[in-house]
């Protein structure tokens, strides 16, 4: 199968991995049918209709309604009928949304909710959209490597990670540009989409998660199974930790190769 587009990817960067998964999700929605696979240091995507990276990404460039203030509010992509809420627990979905952000209500957020402090899901998402548009990211040869100094991040890209020990203080205690750090908007935006279907596999007994790459062209549903290691198409297995950055902030760490070759089971998948 010949790819319609290919992007350089660092598969040991969990943010870039899940950004590829998000790209596949959007490409399938925009073109009507798409398959993706990892090979040769790139993520390849074949689409039923000829569409550009910019056209695919534009389907996620819907500014979320910011009038409903809240750190955990779902993000609705109306043009493709997709709701992003992977950071919410099942308990949150059956509770009154007005209670999600009350102090001490961490039971409503999964450990994969990485932002904290005064940051909020919809505000962060809109911020990434603005950066992508201003930087013209989708016309870049390496969109995953385009960065900008910014104050908001979802925490999915280890290159943006910091800790209060690194800086000697919490980011909430700072003001102005001192609060800024390198953010990779294309990775952030697409990974937030990808994590809705493609969930990391929790490593039992560890504060760590796994994901798998695959070499066979797969549509989103079987690809998500391959990404969890549940089908034989998986070609590489990686493990990453979550790191605390203080004030409720966390980040994905850079992954290491996890060579043990046993297929995961559905009970391990974090949902």
URLIN-V28546 format. One record per pair of residues at least 4 apart in sequence whose C-alpha atoms are under 7 Angstrom apart, sorted by the first residue. I is the first residue (numbers start at 1). GAP is how many residues later the second one is. D is the distance in Angstrom with one decimal. If there is no record, write none. Layout:
{{I,GAP,D} {I,GAP,D}}
//
This chain:
{{2,44,6.5} {3,41,5.6} {3,42,5.1} {3,43,4.3} {4,41,5.8} {4,42,4.7} {4,43,6.1} {5,39,6.0} {5,40,5.5} {5,41,6.8} {6,36,6.2} {6,37,5.6} {6,38,4.4} {6,39,6.3} {7,35,5.3} {7,36,5.3} {7,37,6.6} {7,135,7.0} {8,33,6.0} {8,34,4.3} {8,35,6.4} {8,134,6.6} {9,7,6.3} {9,32,5.9} {9,33,5.1} {9,34,6.3} {10,6,6.5} {10,31,6.9} {11,5,6.7} {11,6,5.6} {12,242,6.0} {12,243,4.8} {12,244,6.5} {13,4,6.3} {13,144,6.8} {13,145,6.8} {13,241,5.3} {13,242,6.1} {14,4,6.2} {14,142,6.9} {14,143,6.7} {14,238,6.8} {14,240,6.7} {14,241,6.6} {15,4,6.0} {15,141,4.7} {15,142,4.5} {15,172,6.0} {15,176,6.0} {16,4,6.3} {16,128,6.9} {16,171,5.7} {17,4,6.6} {18,4,6.1} {18,173,4.6} {18,176,5.2} {18,177,6.3} {19,4,6.1} {19,168,5.3} {19,171,4.4} {19,172,3.8} {19,175,5.9} {20,4,6.3} {20,23,6.7} {21,4,6.3} {21,173,4.7} {21,177,6.9} {22,4,6.2} {22,168,4.9} {22,169,5.6} {22,171,4.8} {22,172,3.4} {23,4,5.9} {23,167,6.2} {24,4,6.1} {24,10,6.8} {24,11,6.9} {24,12,6.1} {24,21,6.8} {24,196,6.6} {25,4,6.4} {25,169,6.7} {25,195,6.1} {26,4,6.0} {26,30,6.0} {26,33,6.9} {27,4,5.8} {27,7,5.9} {27,20,6.8} {27,29,5.5} {28,4,5.4} {28,5,4.6} {28,6,4.4} {29,4,7.0} {29,51,6.2} {30,26,6.2} {31,16,6.1} {31,17,5.8} {31,18,5.1} {31,20,6.9} {32,16,6.4} {33,14,5.9} {33,15,5.3} {34,11,6.8} {34,12,5.5} {34,13,4.3} {34,14,6.2} {34,185,5.9} {35,10,5.7} {35,11,5.3} {35,12,6.6} {35,182,5.3} {35,183,4.7} {35,184,4.4} {35,185,7.0} {36,8,5.5} {36,9,4.3} {36,10,6.3} {36,181,5.0} {36,182,5.4} {36,183,6.6} {37,6,5.8} {37,7,5.4} {37,8,6.7} {37,177,5.8} {37,178,5.1} {37,179,5.8} {37,180,5.0} {37,181,6.6} {38,4,5.9} {38,5,4.6} {38,6,6.2} {38,175,6.3} {38,176,5.8} {38,177,5.2} {39,4,6.4} {39,176,6.0} {51,4,6.2} {51,5,6.8} {52,4,6.3} {53,4,6.0} {53,85,6.3} {54,4,5.9} {54,84,5.2} {55,4,7.0} {57,4,6.7} {59,20,6.6} {59,21,7.0} {60,17,6.5} {61,68,5.8} {62,15,6.3} {63,63,5.2} {64,11,6.0} {64,12,6.8} {64,58,5.5} {64,62,6.3} {66,56,6.2} {66,57,6.4} {70,31,6.4} {70,50,6.0} {71,30,6.4} {71,48,6.3} {71,49,3.7} {71,50,5.5} {72,28,6.9} {72,48,6.4} {72,49,5.7} {73,48,6.2} {73,49,6.7} {74,9,6.7} {74,10,5.5} {74,11,4.8} {75,8,5.7} {75,9,5.0} {75,10,6.7} {75,47,6.3} {76,6,6.0} {76,7,4.4} {76,8,6.3} {77,4,5.9} {77,5,5.1} {77,6,6.0} {78,4,6.5} {84,109,6.7} {84,112,5.9} {85,111,6.9} {86,109,6.7} {86,110,5.2} {87,22,5.6} {87,23,5.3} {87,25,6.0} {87,26,4.9} {88,4,5.9} {88,5,7.0} {88,20,5.8} {88,21,4.8} {88,22,5.8} {89,4,6.7} {89,19,5.2} {89,20,5.5} {89,21,5.7} {90,4,6.8} {91,4,6.3} {91,17,6.2} {92,8,6.8} {92,16,4.7} {100,5,6.3} {100,8,6.1} {101,4,6.5} {109,4,6.2} {114,40,6.1} {114,41,5.6} {114,135,5.6} {114,136,4.6} {114,137,5.9} {115,4,6.3} {115,39,5.5} {115,40,6.4} {115,133,6.8} {115,134,4.9} {115,135,6.4} {116,131,6.2} {116,132,4.4} {116,133,4.5} {117,55,6.8} {117,130,5.6} {117,131,6.1} {117,132,6.9} {119,5,6.9} {120,4,6.0} {121,4,6.2} {122,4,6.1} {123,4,6.2} {124,4,6.4} {124,28,6.0} {124,29,6.5} {125,4,6.4} {125,64,6.8} {126,4,6.3} {127,4,6.3} {128,4,6.1} {128,57,5.2} {128,61,6.1} {129,4,6.3} {130,4,6.1} {131,4,5.9} {131,54,6.3} {132,4,5.9} {132,5,5.3} {132,53,6.0} {132,54,6.5} {133,4,6.9} {137,6,5.5} {137,9,6.8} {137,49,7.0} {138,5,6.1} {143,43,6.2} {144,40,6.6} {144,42,5.8} {144,43,5.6} {145,39,6.7} {146,38,5.9} {147,35,6.0} {147,36,5.3} {147,37,4.5} {147,38,6.7} {148,34,5.5} {148,35,5.4} {148,36,6.6} {149,31,5.6} {149,32,5.1} {149,33,4.7} {149,34,6.0} {150,30,4.8} {150,31,5.6} {150,32,6.4} {150,33,6.1} {151,28,5.8} {151,29,4.5} {151,30,6.5} {153,30,6.6} {154,34,6.5} {155,6,6.9} {155,95,6.4} {155,96,4.6} {155,97,6.5} {156,32,6.5} {156,95,6.0} {156,96,5.4} {157,95,6.4} {158,93,6.5} {158,94,5.6} {158,95,5.1} {158,96,5.7} {160,21,6.5} {160,22,5.4} {160,23,5.6} {161,90,6.0} {162,4,6.2} {162,83,6.2} {163,4,6.6} {163,81,7.0} {163,82,4.1} {163,83,6.7} {164,4,5.4} {164,5,4.9} {164,6,5.1} {164,81,5.8} {164,82,6.0} {165,4,6.9} {169,4,6.8} {170,76,6.5} {170,77,6.9} {171,8,5.7} {174,4,6.2} {174,5,5.7} {175,4,6.0} {184,4,6.2} {185,4,5.9} {186,4,6.1} {187,4,5.8} {188,4,6.2} {189,4,6.8} {190,4,6.2} {191,4,6.0} {194,4,5.9} {195,4,5.6} {197,27,6.6} {198,26,5.1} {198,29,6.9} {199,70,6.9} {199,71,6.4} {199,72,7.0} {200,9,5.6} {200,10,5.6} {200,11,5.6} {200,28,6.8} {200,69,6.6} {200,70,6.4} {201,8,5.2} {201,9,4.9} {201,10,6.4} {201,27,6.1} {201,67,5.9} {201,68,4.5} {201,69,5.7} {202,6,6.2} {202,7,4.5} {202,8,6.5} {202,66,5.6} {202,67,5.9} {202,68,5.8} {203,5,5.5} {203,6,5.2} {203,7,6.7} {207,34,6.0} {207,35,6.6} {208,31,6.7} {208,32,5.5} {208,33,4.2} {208,34,6.4} {209,30,5.6} {209,31,5.5} {209,32,6.3} {210,27,7.0} {210,28,5.5} {210,29,4.4} {210,30,6.4} {211,16,5.6} {211,17,5.7} {211,26,5.9} {211,27,5.5} {211,28,6.6} {212,14,6.7} {212,15,4.5} {212,16,6.1} {212,17,5.9} {212,22,5.8} {212,23,6.9} {212,24,5.4} {212,25,4.5} {212,26,6.2} {213,14,5.9} {213,21,5.6} {213,22,5.5} {213,23,5.1} {213,24,6.6} {214,12,6.5} {214,19,5.5} {214,20,4.3} {214,21,4.8} {214,22,6.9} {215,18,6.7} {215,20,6.2} {216,17,6.3} {218,4,6.1} {218,5,5.2} {219,4,5.8} {220,4,6.0} {221,4,6.7} {222,4,6.2} {223,4,6.0} {224,4,6.4} {225,4,6.4} {225,5,5.3} {225,6,6.2} {226,4,5.6} {226,5,5.1} {226,7,6.0} {226,8,5.3} {227,7,6.9} {228,36,6.9} {229,5,5.9} {229,34,5.4} {229,35,5.6} {230,33,5.8} {230,34,5.8} {230,35,6.7} {237,20,6.2} {237,21,5.3} {237,22,6.3} {238,17,5.9} {238,18,5.6} {238,19,4.6} {238,20,4.8} {239,16,5.2} {239,17,5.5} {239,18,6.5} {239,19,5.8} {240,12,6.9} {240,13,5.7} {240,14,6.1} {240,15,4.3} {240,16,6.5} {241,11,6.2} {241,12,5.4} {242,8,6.5} {242,9,5.6} {242,10,4.9} {242,11,5.9} {243,7,5.4} {243,8,5.3} {243,9,6.5} {243,10,6.6} {244,5,6.1} {244,6,4.4} {244,7,6.6} {245,4,5.0} {245,5,5.2}}
//
